[in-house]
């Protein structure tokens, strides 16, 4: 195990904090050069800590992804599998509409990181799959619906409502309409 020097740890934390602000302001395509300038480090330092844009975005969104994963795990044994899945979908929608760039990050699995598996979606899927399987077994969700489908759905809602005056409210309204098609039972 390699131990980072104190200055390297400080640079990592600083770059990540600046990246969180830049991504919040400018989305997933925030300038890596601007992040480096604002953090007061060279672009090579940014690349050393985050070898790709996807690696940087994975770190930026990592805490929230961990929270969403924990929520899915907590809901897996809930009494009502349908309500549990909808609770999780609402949490994902709330986050995807509040964190500018999150929807883009959930989509980015190609481009200049073609070999990179989309870490955000993969990590979410591992936690949500049991929750979804349970809802399918209970007849609350149509067979064939996948976690990837649900993430894509919420991503689409977040992107479609990004410029709406109240993105969260509009995404929630559209999610409720969509749920009637995924799981029509009230």
C-alpha positions as CSV (number, residue, x, y, z in Angstrom):
1,X,0.0,0.0,0.0
2,X,1.4,3.4,-1.0
3,X,1.2,6.1,1.6
4,X,0.6,9.6,0.2
5,X,2.7,12.5,1.3
6,X,0.8,15.1,3.4
7,X,1.0,17.7,0.5
8,X,-0.5,15.1,-1.9
9,X,-3.4,14.4,0.5
10,X,-4.0,18.2,0.8
11,X,-3.9,18.6,-3.0
12,X,-6.3,15.8,-3.4
13,X,-8.8,17.3,-0.9
14,X,-8.4,20.8,-2.4
15,X,-8.8,19.6,-6.0
16,X,-11.9,17.6,-5.0
17,X,-13.5,20.5,-3.1
18,X,-12.9,22.9,-6.1
19,X,-14.2,20.2,-8.5
20,X,-17.4,19.8,-6.5
21,X,-18.0,23.6,-6.8
22,X,-17.1,23.7,-10.5
23,X,-19.3,20.7,-11.3
24,X,-22.2,22.2,-9.3
25,X,-21.8,25.5,-11.2
26,X,-21.0,24.1,-14.7
27,X,-22.0,20.5,-14.8
28,X,-20.1,17.4,-15.7
29,X,-18.2,19.2,-18.4
30,X,-16.6,21.7,-16.0
31,X,-13.1,22.7,-17.2
32,X,-10.3,20.6,-15.7
33,X,-7.9,23.5,-16.4
34,X,-10.2,25.9,-14.4
35,X,-10.3,23.4,-11.6
36,X,-6.5,23.3,-11.5
37,X,-6.2,27.1,-11.6
38,X,-8.8,27.6,-8.9
39,X,-7.1,25.0,-6.7
40,X,-3.7,26.6,-7.3
41,X,-2.1,23.5,-8.8
42,X,-0.9,22.5,-12.2
43,X,-3.1,20.5,-14.6
44,X,-0.6,17.6,-14.2
45,X,-1.4,17.5,-10.5
46,X,-5.1,17.2,-11.2
47,X,-4.4,14.4,-13.8
48,X,-2.1,12.6,-11.3
49,X,-4.9,12.4,-8.8
50,X,-7.7,12.0,-11.3
51,X,-6.4,10.4,-14.5
52,X,-9.7,11.0,-16.4
53,X,-12.8,13.2,-16.2
54,X,-14.8,10.1,-15.2
55,X,-12.4,9.4,-12.3
56,X,-12.9,13.0,-11.1
57,X,-16.7,12.8,-11.5
58,X,-16.8,9.5,-9.6
59,X,-15.0,11.1,-6.7
60,X,-17.2,14.2,-6.8
61,X,-20.3,12.2,-6.7
62,X,-18.9,9.4,-4.5
63,X,-20.4,10.5,-1.2
64,X,-23.9,10.9,-2.6
65,X,-23.7,7.6,-4.4
66,X,-22.7,6.0,-1.2
67,X,-25.7,7.6,0.5
68,X,-28.0,6.3,-2.2
69,X,-26.5,2.8,-2.0
70,X,-27.0,2.8,1.8
71,X,-30.6,3.9,1.3
72,X,-31.2,1.0,-1.1
73,X,-29.7,-1.5,1.4
74,X,-31.8,0.0,4.2
75,X,-35.0,-0.4,2.1
76,X,-34.3,-3.9,0.9
77,X,-36.2,-5.6,3.8
78,X,-39.0,-3.1,4.0
79,X,-42.5,-4.5,4.4
80,X,-43.7,-3.0,1.1
81,X,-41.3,-3.7,-1.8
82,X,-43.1,-1.3,-4.1
83,X,-43.0,1.6,-1.6
84,X,-39.4,0.8,-0.8
85,X,-38.4,1.0,-4.5
86,X,-40.4,4.2,-5.0
87,X,-38.8,5.7,-1.9
88,X,-35.4,5.0,-3.4
89,X,-36.4,6.3,-6.9
90,X,-37.6,9.5,-5.2
91,X,-34.3,9.8,-3.4
92,X,-32.3,9.3,-6.7
93,X,-34.6,11.8,-8.5
94,X,-34.1,14.4,-5.7
95,X,-30.3,14.1,-5.9
96,X,-30.1,13.9,-9.7
97,X,-32.1,17.1,-10.0
98,X,-30.2,19.0,-7.2
99,X,-26.7,18.0,-8.2
100,X,-25.9,19.7,-11.6
101,X,-24.0,17.3,-13.6
102,X,-25.1,14.1,-11.8
103,X,-27.4,13.1,-14.7
104,X,-24.5,13.6,-17.1
105,X,-22.2,11.5,-14.9
106,X,-24.7,8.7,-14.8
107,X,-24.7,8.7,-18.6
108,X,-21.0,9.0,-19.3
109,X,-19.7,5.6,-19.9
110,X,-18.1,6.2,-23.3
111,X,-16.1,9.0,-25.0
112,X,-12.6,9.6,-23.8
113,X,-13.1,6.9,-21.1
114,X,-14.3,4.2,-23.4
115,X,-12.7,1.4,-21.4
116,X,-14.1,2.8,-18.1
117,X,-17.3,1.2,-16.7
118,X,-19.6,3.9,-15.5
119,X,-18.7,3.7,-11.8
120,X,-21.7,5.6,-10.6
121,X,-24.3,3.5,-12.3
122,X,-22.4,0.3,-11.5
123,X,-22.2,1.1,-7.8
124,X,-25.8,2.0,-7.6
125,X,-26.9,-1.1,-9.5
126,X,-25.1,-3.4,-7.1
127,X,-27.1,-1.9,-4.2
128,X,-30.5,-1.5,-6.0
129,X,-30.7,-4.8,-7.8
130,X,-31.9,-6.7,-4.6
131,X,-34.5,-4.0,-4.0
132,X,-35.7,-4.2,-7.6
133,X,-35.8,-8.1,-7.6
134,X,-37.9,-8.0,-4.5
135,X,-40.4,-5.6,-6.0
136,X,-40.5,-7.8,-9.2
137,X,-41.2,-10.9,-7.1
138,X,-43.9,-9.1,-5.3
139,X,-45.6,-8.2,-8.6
140,X,-45.1,-4.5,-7.9
141,X,-42.8,-4.0,-10.9
142,X,-43.1,-5.5,-14.4
143,X,-40.7,-8.4,-15.1
144,X,-37.9,-7.2,-17.3
145,X,-37.4,-3.8,-15.7
146,X,-33.8,-3.4,-14.8
147,X,-31.9,-1.2,-12.4
148,X,-30.2,0.3,-15.5
149,X,-33.7,1.2,-16.9
150,X,-34.6,3.0,-13.7
151,X,-31.3,4.9,-13.6
152,X,-31.7,5.8,-17.2
153,X,-35.3,6.9,-16.5
154,X,-34.3,9.2,-13.6
155,X,-31.3,10.5,-15.6
156,X,-33.7,11.4,-18.5
157,X,-36.0,13.2,-16.1
158,X,-33.2,15.1,-14.5
159,X,-31.9,16.2,-17.9
160,X,-35.3,17.0,-19.3
161,X,-36.1,19.3,-16.3
162,X,-32.7,20.8,-15.7
163,X,-33.8,24.2,-17.1
164,X,-37.3,24.2,-15.6
165,X,-38.0,26.8,-13.0
166,X,-38.5,24.1,-10.4
167,X,-36.5,21.1,-11.7
168,X,-37.2,18.9,-8.6
169,X,-40.9,19.4,-8.6
170,X,-41.2,18.8,-12.3
171,X,-39.0,15.7,-12.2
172,X,-41.1,14.4,-9.3
173,X,-44.3,15.0,-11.3
174,X,-42.9,13.2,-14.3
175,X,-41.7,10.4,-12.2
176,X,-45.2,9.9,-10.7
177,X,-46.6,9.8,-14.2
178,X,-44.0,7.2,-15.2
179,X,-44.5,5.1,-12.2
180,X,-48.0,4.5,-13.3
181,X,-46.5,2.7,-16.3
182,X,-43.8,0.8,-14.4
183,X,-46.0,-0.2,-11.5
184,X,-49.6,0.8,-12.0
185,X,-50.9,-0.5,-8.6
186,X,-51.8,2.4,-6.4
